Amino acid sequence: MKVLVVGNGGREHALAWKLLQSKQIEQVACVPGNGGTASMERCHNLPLAVDDFEGISRYALENGITLVIIGPEVPLAEGITDYLQDKGLMVFGPVRAGAQIEASKAWAKALMQEAGIPTARAAVFTQAVAAKSYVKAQGTPIVVKADGLAAGKGVIVAETLKQAEIAIDSIFQGQFGSAGNFVVIEECLIGQEVSVLALTDGLTIRALLPAQDHKRIGEGDTGDNTGGMGAYAPAPIATSELMARVQTEVLEKAIAALKSKGIDYRGVLYAGLMIAPNGDFKVLEFNCRFGDPETQVILPLLATPLEDLLLACVQQRLGELPPIAWQEGACATVVAASGGYPGAYEKGKVITGISEAEAAGATVFHAGTKLNQQQQLVTDGGRVLNVTGVGKNFEQAIAQAYTGIKAIQFEGIYYRGDIGYRVVNKE
């Protein structure tokens, strides 16, 4: 079968990489892809934008594409699945109505409250004055969120009233574009964040391995929020007992709530959880797609063919499949970022050392890379590479990732040196 993957990040490279391990996959096309997907056998990039719905559908129909997989949230929120389905294509990714669960934090919060899903206390505002009055009444620390899509950066944990007021003003003044039409203000939850990605066909929902991301730019989880600086799986804090509760109290309730609204949700439902020190949990947010960089640590441990799972979701027969199979062990990824990220950064820096990193045992998923006119691999984004290690335990997996990333060079390279500090210290 032939598959088309929409997106250009590390998540999409990991999806293509995993699919190509199967003898069932003849070819993968990536729109627009990156330097990594351009370099894999049986994989090629298409010079199309992720919002070129007509171009994507034309290519898929003319080239016998069996399945289209949507990576990023923006085209999902803009209705790419609806458009391609109308053309008769099979698409993995929710329709526009379902993608609201990520595209609007206010909509998702209302859904959770209606469904009885445990979540942080929150209020939604359209004016700065009212939002600031609410913060004064509630006190700090408090969480200020831009309502819409903000590439993982529209969440500010305000430790002081002044920080909260600055965050409210910056959102309403358009720092995050149209995502700032509404502001969601939430109570600040204490604990550890865990990402639970689940596959669903709208009737059945099955969780993948829980993962932990490292959202902050600085070591010790300090500094600005990013799209994610590294991750590991399976997250030990998400015990089998906790995952059983997440299945019934979060995932199944969410799918039932979506169905009650007439939404046929097929794709990934990703619950971001905060696990309190006492072991209880609440949902921070939902996402409508594979996580990045969580996908890069989940897929290397997946034993069930990925295409079997995704097709079963699209064809609404996930419940007929046996339980998802996993390899033993652990996986970790470290993100190599451009200097200045998550703020301003330069592109076009020549990257070297990837073959050395892979020779040392690491798997390198490209995120913000491309081949220039001289066919040199250069930086093309804030998060450039995901250097990934697999081992029988976290210590081995993390060591392999760091051995790999130390072999890679480009001007301004930055990465955290403490990815996985919670699990390595415990071991």
C-alpha positions in Angstrom: 0.0 0.0 0.0 1.0 3.6 -0.5 0.7 6.2 2.3 0.8 10.0 2.3 2.0 11.7 5.5 1.1 15.4 5.9 3.6 17.5 7.9 7.3 18.3 8.1 8.4 17.7 11.7 10.0 15.0 13.7 6.7 13.4 14.3 6.1 13.0 10.6 9.6 11.6 10.0 9.0 9.0 12.8 5.6 8.0 11.3 7.2 7.5 7.9 10.1 5.6 9.4 7.8 3.3 11.3 5.6 2.7 8.3 8.5 1.8 6.1 9.6 -1.0 8.5 6.6 -2.9 7.2 6.6 -5.1 4.0 3.0 -4.0 3.5 4.2 -0.4 2.7 5.3 0.1 -0.9 5.9 3.8 -0.6 5.5 6.9 1.6 5.0 10.4 0.3 5.5 13.4 2.7 3.9 16.8 2.3 6.2 18.7 2.5 8.5 16.5 4.5 12.0 17.4 5.6 15.7 16.6 5.0 15.2 13.2 6.8 12.2 12.0 4.9 14.0 13.1 1.6 16.8 10.7 2.5 14.9 7.5 3.2 14.4 4.7 0.7 10.9 4.3 -0.6 10.1 7.8 0.7 9.9 11.1 -1.1 8.8 14.6 -0.4 6.2 16.6 -2.4 6.6 20.4 -2.8 3.1 21.1 -1.5 2.0 23.1 1.6 0.0 21.4 4.3 -3.0 23.6 3.6 -3.0 22.9 -0.1 -5.9 20.5 0.2 -6.7 20.5 -3.5 -3.1 19.6 -4.4 -2.8 16.9 -1.8 -6.1 15.3 -2.8 -5.1 15.4 -6.5 -1.8 13.7 -5.9 -3.4 11.1 -3.6 -6.1 10.2 -6.2 -3.7 10.2 -9.1 -1.1 8.0 -7.4 -3.3 5.4 -5.7 -2.7 6.5 -2.1 -4.4 4.0 0.3 -4.2 6.2 3.4 -3.5 9.8 4.2 -2.1 10.5 7.7 -2.4 14.1 9.0 0.4 15.0 11.4 -0.1 18.7 12.5 -3.0 20.2 14.3 -3.5 23.3 12.0 -4.7 21.5 8.8 -7.0 19.3 11.0 -8.5 22.4 12.6 -8.9 23.9 9.0 -10.9 20.8 7.9 -8.4 18.8 5.8 -10.0 15.5 6.8 -13.4 16.7 5.8 -12.1 17.9 2.4 -10.2 14.7 1.6 -13.0 12.4 2.7 -15.3 14.3 0.4 -13.0 13.3 -2.4 -13.3 9.6 -1.4 -9.9 9.3 0.4 -9.3 7.4 3.6 -7.8 9.8 6.2 -6.4 9.2 9.6 -7.2 12.3 11.7 -10.4 13.8 13.1 -12.8 16.0 11.1 -12.9 19.7 11.7 -15.6 19.5 14.4 -13.5 17.0 16.4 -10.3 19.0 16.0 -12.0 21.7 18.1 -10.9 19.7 21.1 -7.4 21.2 20.5 -8.2 24.2 18.4 -10.3 25.8 21.2 -9.3 25.4 24.9 -12.6 26.9 25.9 -14.6 24.4 23.8 -12.5 21.5 25.2 -12.9 22.8 28.8 -16.7 22.9 28.3 -16.7 19.3 26.9 -14.7 18.1 29.9 -17.0 19.7 32.4 -20.1 18.3 30.6 -18.6 14.8 30.5 -17.5 14.8 34.1 -13.8 14.4 33.1 -11.5 15.5 35.9 -9.9 18.9 35.0 -8.6 22.1 36.4 -11.0 24.8 37.6 -11.1 27.5 34.9 -12.9 30.5 33.4 -13.0 32.0 29.9 -12.6 35.7 29.1 -13.0 38.0 26.1 -11.8 41.2 27.8 -8.5 41.9 29.7 -10.1 43.9 32.5 -12.4 41.0 33.5 -9.6 38.5 33.2 -7.3 40.6 35.4 -10.1 41.0 38.1 -10.6 37.2 38.1 -6.8 36.7 38.6 -6.8 39.1 41.5 -9.7 37.3 43.2 -8.1 33.8 42.6 -4.5 34.7 43.5 -1.3 33.2 42.1 0.3 31.0 40.9 -2.2 30.7 38.1 -2.2 29.5 34.5 -3.0 31.9 31.5 -3.8 30.2 28.2 -4.4 31.5 24.7 -7.6 29.8 23.5 -6.6 28.6 20.1 -3.6 27.0 18.4 -0.2 28.5 19.4 2.3 25.8 18.5 2.6 24.6 22.1 3.7 28.0 23.4 0.4 29.7 24.3 0.5 28.7 28.0 2.0 30.9 30.7 2.3 29.8 34.3 2.2 33.1 36.2 3.9 33.1 39.6 2.9 36.7 40.4 -0.1 39.0 39.6 2.2 41.2 37.4 3.2 38.2 35.3 -0.4 37.2 34.9 -1.4 40.7 33.8 1.4 40.8 31.3 0.4 37.4 29.9 -3.2 38.5 29.6 -2.2 41.7 27.7 0.2 39.9 25.4 -2.5 37.3 24.4 -5.2 39.9 23.8 -2.7 42.1 21.9 -2.2 39.3 19.4 1.1 37.6 20.4 -0.4 34.3 19.4 -2.5 35.6 16.5 -6.2 34.6 16.4 -5.5 32.2 19.3 -5.8 35.3 21.5 -9.4 36.1 20.8 -10.2 34.4 24.1 -8.2 33.8 27.3 -8.6 30.7 29.5 -7.5 31.2 33.1 -7.0 28.0 35.1 -6.0 27.0 38.6 -2.3 26.0 38.7 -2.0 22.3 39.3 1.1 20.8 41.0 2.7 17.5 39.9 4.2 15.8 36.9 2.8 16.1 33.4 2.2 12.9 31.4 1.1 12.5 27.8 -1.4 9.7 27.0 -1.9 9.3 23.3 -4.8 7.0 22.3 -6.0 5.7 19.0 -9.7 5.7 18.3 -12.2 4.8 15.6 -15.0 6.7 17.3 -16.3 3.6 19.1 -13.3 2.0 20.7 -10.3 3.8 22.1 -6.9 2.3 23.0 -4.1 4.1 24.8 -0.5 3.9 23.6 2.4 3.9 26.0 2.4 6.9 28.3 5.2 9.4 27.7 6.7 12.3 29.5 7.8 15.5 27.6 10.1 18.2 28.8 8.3 21.5 27.8 10.6 24.1 29.2 13.7 25.4 27.3 16.0 25.3 30.4 17.5 22.4 32.4 15.6 21.7 35.6 12.4 22.6 33.7 13.1 26.3 33.8 12.5 29.1 31.3 10.0 29.5 28.5 7.6 26.9 27.2 8.6 25.2 23.9 7.1 22.6 21.6 9.1 20.0 23.7 12.8 19.6 24.3 12.8 15.8 24.8 10.8 12.9 26.0 10.8 9.3 27.2 8.4 6.3 27.3 6.9 4.4 29.0 6.5 7.0 31.8 6.8 5.0 35.1 4.6 7.5 37.0 1.6 6.4 34.8 1.2 3.0 36.5 -1.1 0.3 35.1 -3.7 1.2 37.8 -3.6 4.9 36.8 -3.9 4.0 33.1 -6.9 1.9 33.8 -8.5 4.9 35.5 -7.5 7.2 32.6 -9.2 4.7 30.2 -12.6 4.9 31.9 -12.5 8.4 33.5 -11.0 10.3 30.6 -10.7 8.5 27.2 -14.0 6.6 27.1 -15.9 9.6 28.5 -14.3 11.9 25.9 -15.3 9.7 23.0 -18.8 9.3 24.4 -19.1 13.1 24.8 -17.9 13.7 21.2 -20.3 11.1 19.9 -23.2 12.7 21.8 -22.4 15.9 19.9 -22.7 14.1 16.6 -18.9 14.1 16.1 -17.4 10.9 14.5 -13.9 11.2 15.9 -11.3 8.9 14.2 -7.6 9.5 14.8 -5.5 10.3 17.9 -7.0 11.7 21.1 -4.1 12.9 23.2 -4.8 13.7 26.8 -2.2 15.9 28.7 -2.5 14.9 32.3 -1.1 16.4 35.5 -0.5 13.7 38.1 -0.5 15.1 41.7 2.0 13.9 44.4 -0.9 11.9 45.9 -1.3 10.0 42.6 -4.6 11.6 41.6 -4.8 13.3 38.2 -6.6 15.9 36.1 -6.6 16.6 32.4 -4.7 19.8 31.4 -5.7 19.7 27.8 -6.6 17.5 24.8 -4.8 17.4 21.5 -6.2 16.0 18.2 -3.0 14.5 16.8 0.2 12.6 17.6 2.4 14.4 20.1 5.8 15.8 19.1 8.3 14.7 20.5 6.2 11.9 22.3 5.6 10.1 19.0 9.4 9.7 18.5 9.7 7.7 21.8 6.4 5.7 21.4 6.8 4.4 17.9 10.2 2.8 18.4 8.7 0.5 21.0 5.6 -0.4 19.0 5.5 -4.0 17.9 2.1 -4.1 16.2 2.3 -2.8 12.6 1.4 0.9 12.6 -0.6 0.7 9.4 -2.8 -2.0 10.8 -3.8 0.2 13.7 -4.4 3.3 11.7 -6.4 1.6 9.0 -8.6 -0.1 11.7 -9.3 3.4 13.1 -10.3 4.8 9.7 -12.4 1.7 8.9 -14.0 1.7 12.4 -12.9 -1.8 13.3 -10.3 -1.1 16.0 -12.3 -3.2 18.5 -11.7 -6.3 16.3 -7.9 -6.1 16.6 -5.9 -7.9 19.4 -4.3 -5.8 22.1 -1.5 -3.5 20.9 1.9 -5.2 21.3 5.0 -3.5 22.6 8.7 -4.2 22.8 10.3 -4.5 26.2 12.5 -1.7 27.3 12.6 2.1 27.2 13.0 4.9 24.7 14.3 8.5 25.1 14.8 11.4 22.7 16.7 14.6 23.0 15.9 17.6 20.9 18.7 19.6 19.2 17.4 23.1 18.8 18.5 26.3 17.0 20.2 28.9 19.1 17.6 31.4 20.3 14.6 29.0 20.2 11.8 29.4 21.3 12.5 33.0 20.4 14.1 34.3 17.1 16.6 32.0 15.5 18.5 31.7 12.2 18.1 29.0 9.6 20.4 27.5 7.0 23.2 26.3 9.3 25.0 23.2 7.9 24.4 20.1 10.0 27.1 17.4 10.3 27.6 14.2 12.3 24.3 12.5 11.8 25.9 9.3 10.3 28.2 9.2 13.3 25.3 9.5 15.7 23.5 6.6 13.9 26.6 4.5 13.8 26.7 4.9 17.6 23.2 3.3 17.8 21.0 6.4 17.9 18.0 7.0 15.6 17.9 10.6 14.3 14.4 11.9 13.4 14.6 15.2 11.5 12.3 18.1 12.5 13.5 21.5 11.2 15.8 20.4 8.4 16.0 20.6 4.6 18.4 19.9 1.8 19.7 23.1 0.2 20.6 23.6 -3.4 24.0 22.0 -2.9 22.2 19.0 -1.3 23.7 19.9 2.1 21.6 19.2 5.1 20.8 22.5 6.8 18.7 23.8 9.7 15.2 25.0 8.8 13.3 25.4 12.1 13.5 25.9 15.9 13.5 22.3 16.8 16.0 20.7 14.4 16.6 17.1 15.3 15.3 14.4 17.7 18.1 12.1 18.7 16.6 8.9 20.0 17.9 6.0 21.9 16.3 2.6 22.8 17.6 0.4 25.6 16.6 -2.3 28.1 16.2 0.5 30.7 16.1 4.3 30.8 19.7 4.7 31.7 20.7 2.8 28.4 18.2 4.6 26.3 19.2 8.1 27.5 22.9 7.3 27.3 22.5 6.3 23.7 20.6 9.4 22.8 23.3 11.7 24.4 26.1 9.7 22.8 24.3 10.4 19.5 23.6 14.1 20.0 27.2 14.8 21.0 28.3 13.6 17.5 26.1 16.2 15.8 27.2 19.8 15.1 25.6 22.9 13.6 26.2 26.6 14.4 24.2 27.5 17.6 23.1 24.0 18.5 21.4 23.8 21.9 20.0 20.9 23.8 19.1 20.2 27.4 21.5 18.0 29.3 19.0 16.6 31.7 16.3 14.8 29.6 14.9 11.9 31.7 16.4 13.2 35.0 13.3 12.0 36.9 13.7 8.4 35.8 17.4 8.1 35.7 17.7 9.4 39.3 15.1 6.9 40.4 16.9 4.0 38.8 
